[in-house]
Amino acid sequence: MTEEPSLVTAQPEAEHYQQQDSVRAVFGKLYADGRAYADAEIERQKLRANIAGAGVRDAAIFAIAAAMLVFAGLVAFLVGMVLLLSPHLGAGWSAFTVFGTALLIALILLLFAKARISRMRKAIKS
């Protein structure tokens, strides 16, 4: 009858555009929420990395302090051995004896380390 669009056909088009807008809005909200979640997760991982870094730093400080105390104890032990042997061997000979014994023990430990490395190399090659 007339060539004008009827209200019945215009309504589904308007509903279609409204639905498209709502889908766009949902995807926009989804994108914003995902972005916010990613930012929060990045901050969380940064915090975890900072906590781990502080723990490693503190552990390294404590380990270095412990190593220094062990070294100081070893020096005190060696000085004590020199003082203990001085009345029997004299100051020079007791120092030489303690030094020689320390070198001998270090040499034996280095030979053990060399044997372990050789065994490890042999195991890796085969």
C-alpha positions as CSV (number, residue, x, y, z in Angstrom):
1,M,0.0,0.0,0.0
2,T,2.5,2.6,1.1
3,E,6.2,2.6,0.7
4,E,6.9,3.9,4.1
5,P,8.4,1.5,6.5
6,S,6.0,0.3,9.1
7,L,6.6,0.4,12.8
8,V,6.7,-3.3,13.1
9,T,9.7,-3.6,10.8
10,A,11.5,-0.6,12.4
11,Q,11.3,-2.1,15.9
12,P,13.5,-5.2,15.2
13,E,16.1,-2.9,13.6
14,A,16.1,-0.6,16.6
15,E,16.3,-3.7,18.9
16,H,19.2,-5.0,16.8
17,Y,21.1,-1.8,17.1
18,Q,20.4,-1.6,20.8
19,Q,21.5,-5.2,21.2
20,Q,24.7,-4.4,19.3
21,D,25.3,-1.5,21.6
22,S,24.8,-3.7,24.6
23,V,27.2,-6.3,23.2
24,R,29.8,-3.5,22.6
25,A,29.2,-2.3,26.1
26,V,29.7,-5.8,27.6
27,F,32.9,-6.3,25.6
28,G,34.1,-2.9,26.6
29,K,33.4,-3.7,30.3
30,L,35.1,-7.1,29.8
31,Y,38.1,-5.5,28.3
32,A,38.3,-2.9,31.2
33,D,37.9,-5.6,33.8
34,G,40.5,-7.8,32.2
35,R,42.9,-4.9,32.0
36,A,42.3,-4.0,35.7
37,Y,42.9,-7.7,36.6
38,A,46.1,-7.8,34.6
39,D,47.3,-4.6,36.2
40,A,46.5,-6.0,39.7
41,E,48.3,-9.3,38.9
42,I,51.3,-7.4,37.7
43,E,51.4,-5.4,40.9
44,R,51.0,-8.6,42.9
45,Q,53.9,-10.3,41.1
46,K,56.1,-7.2,41.6
47,L,55.3,-7.4,45.3
48,R,56.2,-11.1,45.4
49,A,59.5,-10.4,43.5
50,N,60.4,-7.6,46.0
51,I,59.7,-9.9,49.0
52,A,61.8,-12.7,47.4
53,G,64.6,-10.2,46.6
54,A,64.6,-8.9,50.2
55,G,64.7,-12.5,51.5
56,V,67.6,-13.4,49.3
57,R,69.5,-10.2,50.2
58,D,69.0,-10.9,53.9
59,A,70.0,-14.5,53.6
60,A,73.2,-13.5,51.7
61,I,74.0,-11.0,54.4
62,F,73.6,-13.6,57.1
63,A,75.6,-16.2,55.1
64,I,78.5,-13.7,54.6
65,A,78.5,-12.8,58.3
66,A,78.5,-16.5,59.2
67,A,81.4,-17.2,56.8
68,M,83.4,-14.3,58.4
69,L,82.8,-15.7,61.9
70,V,83.8,-19.2,60.7
71,F,87.0,-17.7,59.2
72,A,87.7,-15.8,62.4
73,G,87.1,-19.0,64.4
74,L,89.6,-20.9,62.2
75,V,92.2,-18.2,62.6
76,A,91.7,-18.2,66.4
77,F,92.0,-22.0,66.4
78,L,95.2,-21.9,64.5
79,V,96.7,-19.1,66.7
80,G,95.7,-21.2,69.7
81,M,97.4,-24.2,68.2
82,V,100.6,-22.2,67.7
83,L,100.4,-20.9,71.3
84,L,99.8,-24.5,72.6
85,L,102.8,-25.9,70.7
86,S,105.1,-23.0,71.4
87,P,106.4,-24.3,74.8
88,H,107.2,-27.7,73.2
89,L,108.6,-26.8,69.8
90,G,109.4,-23.1,70.1
91,A,107.5,-20.2,68.4
92,G,108.9,-20.6,64.9
93,W,108.6,-24.4,64.7
94,S,105.1,-24.4,66.2
95,A,104.0,-21.8,63.6
96,F,105.6,-23.8,60.8
97,T,104.0,-27.0,62.1
98,V,100.5,-25.5,62.3
99,F,100.9,-23.9,58.8
100,G,102.2,-27.1,57.3
101,T,99.4,-29.1,58.8
102,A,96.8,-26.6,57.5
103,L,98.3,-26.8,54.0
104,L,98.4,-30.6,54.1
105,I,94.7,-30.7,55.1
106,A,93.9,-28.2,52.3
107,L,95.8,-30.3,49.8
108,I,93.9,-33.4,50.8
109,L,90.6,-31.6,50.4
110,L,91.6,-30.3,47.0
111,L,92.5,-33.9,45.9
112,F,89.0,-35.1,47.1
113,A,87.4,-32.3,45.1
114,K,89.5,-33.2,42.0
115,A,88.4,-36.8,42.3
116,R,84.7,-35.8,42.6
117,I,85.0,-33.6,39.5
118,S,86.7,-36.4,37.5
119,R,84.0,-38.8,38.5
120,M,81.3,-36.3,37.5
121,R,83.0,-35.7,34.1
122,K,83.2,-39.5,33.5
123,A,79.5,-39.9,34.4
124,I,78.5,-37.0,32.1
125,K,80.5,-38.4,29.1
126,S,79.0,-41.9,29.3
